Amino acid sequence: MPDSNEQGRLIATRRQKRGLSQREFAEMIGRSEAWLSQVERGVRSIDRVSILERIAGALGIPMAELAPGTADPENAEVPSAAAALRSVLSTSYLMAAILGKDRELPLPQTAERAELCWTYAHAARYEDLAELLRGLLPDLERATRSATGEVRKTYLTELASAYHALSAALSKLGQHEAAWVATDRALLVAEQVGDPLLVAAGTFRLALVFQGGRQFEQVISAASSSAAALEPEASADKPAAVSLFGALNLQLAVASARMGDDQRAQEYLAVAREAAQLLGVDRNDYETEFGPTNVQLHEVAVAVELGDAGSALRTAERIDPSVLSSERQARLLMYVAQAWTQRRRVSEAVDALEQAEALTPEQVKGHPVVETMVSDLLRMELTPSDRLAALARRVGVA
């Protein structure tokens, strides 16, 4: 556990980043302003796990950041959709493909199912995705060992895409270690294909995994190296390269904002904005959904991370989200809810979360950011409204 001075400085920094005074934050965690002042100055240490949990929840950070080793992920409740996806990932299809005697069977029809993976992922239909992958992954593993030439490359590309969809879903549900495994498998497959853009798409997924795990330096390292390699290829006649280049810069912007670096966040956003202008339209190359609208969405995300709720809400009002997938539309609403939460506007935040839930119930129920937000909102109301209480029950917040 960090010493009391280090822990106190961390709490103070995170509180200030969220734009909260000592009095406001003390009220949120049910302590006195004098107590919080002593903690932040290192005069008082925190020796109760329950209080650490409350502070971490209010700050929106893992408790392990305040007290490494105290979190117990083995005992954490895993949403049913996440459990189903983890089960798919833990099943060994490779051995069956290598040792199986079915190589003489006709090659499976996989193209439509591989495409359907992303339909389910973008709609946050995670249990449907898990069921689909249970049949698709063994078929693709067998096909990649039975086919040859360009046909084999097609199967490998579909296999990488399927693992990317699995990684994306696991990341959305906060299952970052499992998402990392899925991304790693996709990268290994992409290397066999020899397609640099497919490898870049894997790096983009890896950046998302690091983002969710709050490993921001690793986001910067992975995304910046890949973006630098792609930049010479990002031209009007290579829109897929432009999309991946822009999407990587959006991840760099968000990571920088989460590290409190406003200037770098804005610089990366500007690069992504130029890439979107080069495209001129919203596209979905390599399932990035990159384009002008997604850049605006990330402007909202960056503003929220920097604690600028007003800018986030103004930008959100200008966005037409209808061109985005259901998952992205719901994510925008979650950012809007975070902005309203920062302003302590409980009713407006609940409105946004209810709209997000209507679009993608599985994503909202299983998302750690939603759980933190709802916990914050409950602390802001002495007597929670019926709507807030019902929302808390649905997302599993006591």
Sequence and secondary structure as in RCSB ss.txt:
>XXXX:A:sequence
MPDSNEQGRLIATRRQKRGLSQREFAEMIGRSEAWLSQVERGVRSIDRVSILERIAGALGIPMAELAPGTADPEN
AEVPSAAAALRSVLSTSYLMAAILGKDRELPLPQTAERAELCWTYAHAARYEDLAELLRGLLPDLERATRSATGE
VRKTYLTELASAYHALSAALSKLGQHEAAWVATDRALLVAEQVGDPLLVAAGTFRLALVFQGGRQFEQVISAASS
SAAALEPEASADKPAAVSLFGALNLQLAVASARMGDDQRAQEYLAVAREAAQLLGVDRNDYETEFGPTNVQLHEV
AVAVELGDAGSALRTAERIDPSVLSSERQARLLMYVAQAWTQRRRVSEAVDALEQAEALTPEQVKGHPVVETMVS
DLLRMELTPSDRLAALARRVGVA
>XXXX:A:secstr
   HHHHHHHHHHHHHHTT  HHHHHHHHT  HHHHHHHHTTSS    HHHHHHHHHHHTS HHHHSTT   GGG
S   HHHHHHHHHHHS  HHHHHH S TTS     HHHHHHHHHHHHTT HHHHHHHHHHHHHHHHHHHHH  HH
HHHHHHHHHHHHHHHHHHHHHHTT HHHHHHHHHHHHHHHHHHT HHHHHHHHHHHHHHHHHTT HHHHHHHHHH
HHHHHGGG STT HHHHHHHHHHHHHHHHHHHHTT HHHHHHHHHHHHHHHHHH S   GGG   SHHHHHHHHH
HHHHHTT HHHHHHHHHT  GGGS HHHHHHHHHHHHHHHHHTT HHHHHHHHHHHHHH HHHHHH HHHHHHHH
HHHHH SS  HHHHHHHHHHT  
